[in-house]
Amino acid sequence: MSEGRVARVTHIIAGSPKSFEDAIQVGFKRAIKTLRGITGLRIQELRVAVKDDKIAEYRVKMEVIFVLED
């Protein structure tokens, strides 16, 4: 009988002064430092921080999905 896989989800908020895409990369690069078995990301929210009438930071809230080890 084969066994299935079990995954876990954790949330990360990351920011970048460049773009949403860069903020995603920042969050992903940080996640792979401590989480093993990442199988996907789901972007839940996009926000911007405004300072002096300009966009100061692009922020993303994302779910990081990873498989639990045996």
Beta strands, then each sheet from edge to edge (+ up, - down):
strand 1: 7-16
strand 2: 38-51
strand 3: 54-67
sheet 1: 1+ 3- 2+
end
